[in-house]
Amino acid sequence: TEQKVDSLQELSGQLLVQAHGSEVHVIGNRLRLLLKAVATDLELLEKELQASGSRQ
């Protein structure tokens, strides 16, 4: 999970470096929110996979 989130953070950082103008702040905020949502979703999926694996 952490590797996936780190990869997304690196990609978002590269995108922000390439972006120009006043939209950079808005894009950065949206990316941070998306990264948090993705990290939360990945954690939930991993917990569900672990739970389903222990039931089998």
VENTA-V151636 format. One record per residue. N is the residue number from 1. RES is the residue in three letters. OMEGA is omega in degrees with one decimal (NA if undefined). BURIAL is # if it has 9 or more other ideal C-beta (glycine too) atoms within 8 Angstrom, else .. D_CENTER is the distance of its C-alpha to the mean C-alpha in Angstrom with 1 decimal. Layout:
((N | RES | OMEGA | BURIAL | D_CENTER) (N | RES | OMEGA | BURIAL | D_CENTER))
This chain:
((1 | THR | -177.8 | . | 9.4) (2 | GLU | 178.4 | . | 9.3) (3 | GLN | -179.8 | . | 10.1) (4 | LYS | 179.4 | # | 7.3) (5 | VAL | 178.3 | # | 4.7) (6 | ASP | 178.6 | . | 7.7) (7 | SER | 178.1 | . | 8.2) (8 | LEU | 178.9 | # | 5.4) (9 | GLN | 178.5 | # | 6.7) (10 | GLU | 178.6 | . | 10.0) (11 | LEU | 180.0 | . | 9.9) (12 | SER | 176.9 | # | 9.2) (13 | GLY | 177.9 | . | 11.9) (14 | GLN | 179.3 | . | 14.2) (15 | LEU | -180.0 | # | 13.9) (16 | LEU | 178.3 | # | 14.9) (17 | VAL | -178.9 | . | 17.7) (18 | GLN | -176.6 | . | 19.0) (19 | ALA | 179.7 | # | 18.9) (20 | HIS | 173.5 | . | 22.1) (21 | GLY | -173.9 | . | 23.7) (22 | SER | -179.0 | . | 23.0) (23 | GLU | -177.8 | . | 20.0) (24 | VAL | -179.6 | # | 17.9) (25 | HIS | -180.0 | . | 17.5) (26 | VAL | 179.4 | . | 16.5) (27 | ILE | 179.3 | # | 14.0) (28 | GLY | 178.8 | # | 12.5) (29 | ASN | 179.2 | . | 12.5) (30 | ARG | 178.5 | . | 10.9) (31 | LEU | 178.4 | # | 8.0) (32 | ARG | 178.1 | # | 7.7) (33 | LEU | 178.4 | . | 8.2) (34 | LEU | 178.6 | . | 5.8) (35 | LEU | 177.3 | # | 2.8) (36 | LYS | 180.0 | . | 5.5) (37 | ALA | 179.4 | . | 6.4) (38 | VAL | 179.4 | # | 4.1) (39 | ALA | 178.7 | # | 5.0) (40 | THR | 179.7 | . | 8.3) (41 | ASP | 178.9 | . | 8.9) (42 | LEU | 178.3 | # | 8.7) (43 | GLU | 178.7 | # | 10.9) (44 | LEU | 179.1 | . | 13.2) (45 | LEU | 179.3 | . | 13.6) (46 | GLU | 177.5 | # | 14.5) (47 | LYS | 178.9 | . | 16.9) (48 | GLU | 177.8 | . | 18.4) (49 | LEU | 178.2 | . | 19.0) (50 | GLN | 179.9 | . | 20.6) (51 | ALA | -179.5 | . | 22.7) (52 | SER | 177.2 | . | 23.9) (53 | GLY | 180.0 | . | 24.7) (54 | SER | 178.6 | . | 26.8) (55 | ARG | -176.3 | . | 28.7) (56 | GLN | NA | . | 29.9))
